[in-house]
Structures are given as structure tokens and as C-alpha cells.
């Protein structure tokens, strides 16, 4: 799909062959804070998840896409739509880039592609993101794409014995 293909990356649906990549990402404890994970995922459970990724976004209320490097063909991350609400024309958005590929512009390009897809193909009115106040990379990434901070959830995330504020960002399709 042309809309999901950029200069350096392409976004694509999950495939059964993504099991190892998904296993590696979902079980990386450094990502657990943002994914609200508390225990490892088995390959069996992830295989079941992959078997249900054929569900339409209107049925599943979510969409997970793999971010592939166009040059190497290597999977470098994932970008998600969650809490998809067609009635109110909105969805949450989250992105995760493998640490080996961070700070190379891949997240920015993936976010641009998904925003365009959401506004032109899904006809959404707004996207939102929840970002902890100490996640400076994500804060910069979403601000760069014109997301505006609209709220603060105080002491929202408990991680490593301390509470963190979570900032709510929103992008309205005008």
C-alpha cells in the first residue's frame, strides 16, 4: 500500500513469520513500562495473537503494524492504533522502535505515515498519545508531528518504586 510506504521504511501487517520478532519485543523488559506488561509472553500465546491479526480494525478496535527498514528488509519496530472508536472517529497511537534502530528518524517517518493513513483511509478526526513525562524522545517525536499536550495525569504510572505523570497529547485533523 502506497500510503504506508515512506522513503526509508514501510509499515505492514503482522505475519506468522513475525513470531520471533514479536517474542523479542514483547519480552524486552525495557519496554514493559510503556506496554503495561508485567510478565513475559510465551511463544504459544503470541502465536495465538498472530492467528487473530486478520481481524478488521472495526472488529478488533486496534491495529498493529510492523515497521520494516526498506533497505535491509529488517523489522525494526511496531506502531499501534488502540482504542479505535469509529463512532467518535478517534484512536490512540503508540510506537516502539528496537533500541538498535532508535534516533535514526524511523519513528518520525512511521508516525507521519500512520497519521496520513488514519486521516485519509480511516477518516479519523483525532489521534491521541499517552507519554510519561520523562520519555523525552517520545515527547519530542509527537510534538514534532504537531500533537499538542492537552492534559496531565498525575502519578499515573507506577514503575520501579516511583510514580510518574503521564501526559496526554492530541492531534486533531483540521
Secondary structure as the mmCIF struct_conf table of DSSP 4:
data_model
#
loop_
_struct_conf.conf_type_id
_struct_conf.id
_struct_conf.beg_label_comp_id
_struct_conf.beg_label_asym_id
_struct_conf.beg_label_seq_id
_struct_conf.end_label_comp_id
_struct_conf.end_label_asym_id
_struct_conf.end_label_seq_id
HELX_RH_3T_P HELX_RH_3T_P1 UNK A 2 UNK A 4
STRN STRN1 UNK A 5 UNK A 5
BEND BEND1 UNK A 7 UNK A 8
STRN STRN2 UNK A 9 UNK A 13
HELX_RH_3T_P HELX_RH_3T_P2 UNK A 16 UNK A 18
HELX_RH_AL_P HELX_RH_AL_P1 UNK A 19 UNK A 26
TURN_TY1_P TURN_TY1_P1 UNK A 27 UNK A 27
HELX_RH_3T_P HELX_RH_3T_P3 UNK A 29 UNK A 31
HELX_RH_AL_P HELX_RH_AL_P2 UNK A 32 UNK A 35
TURN_TY1_P TURN_TY1_P2 UNK A 36 UNK A 36
BEND BEND2 UNK A 39 UNK A 39
HELX_LH_PP_P HELX_LH_PP_P1 UNK A 40 UNK A 42
HELX_RH_AL_P HELX_RH_AL_P3 UNK A 43 UNK A 51
TURN_TY1_P TURN_TY1_P3 UNK A 52 UNK A 54
BEND BEND3 UNK A 55 UNK A 55
HELX_RH_AL_P HELX_RH_AL_P4 UNK A 57 UNK A 60
BEND BEND4 UNK A 61 UNK A 61
STRN STRN3 UNK A 63 UNK A 69
TURN_TY1_P TURN_TY1_P4 UNK A 70 UNK A 72
STRN STRN4 UNK A 75 UNK A 85
TURN_TY1_P TURN_TY1_P5 UNK A 86 UNK A 89
STRN STRN5 UNK A 90 UNK A 97
HELX_RH_3T_P HELX_RH_3T_P4 UNK A 99 UNK A 101
TURN_TY1_P TURN_TY1_P6 UNK A 102 UNK A 103
BEND BEND5 UNK A 104 UNK A 105
HELX_RH_AL_P HELX_RH_AL_P5 UNK A 106 UNK A 120
TURN_TY1_P TURN_TY1_P7 UNK A 121 UNK A 121
BEND BEND6 UNK A 122 UNK A 122
BEND BEND7 UNK A 125 UNK A 125
STRN STRN6 UNK A 126 UNK A 132
TURN_TY1_P TURN_TY1_P8 UNK A 133 UNK A 134
HELX_RH_AL_P HELX_RH_AL_P6 UNK A 136 UNK A 144
TURN_TY1_P TURN_TY1_P9 UNK A 145 UNK A 146
STRN STRN7 UNK A 148 UNK A 159
TURN_TY1_P TURN_TY1_P10 UNK A 160 UNK A 161
STRN STRN8 UNK A 162 UNK A 172
#
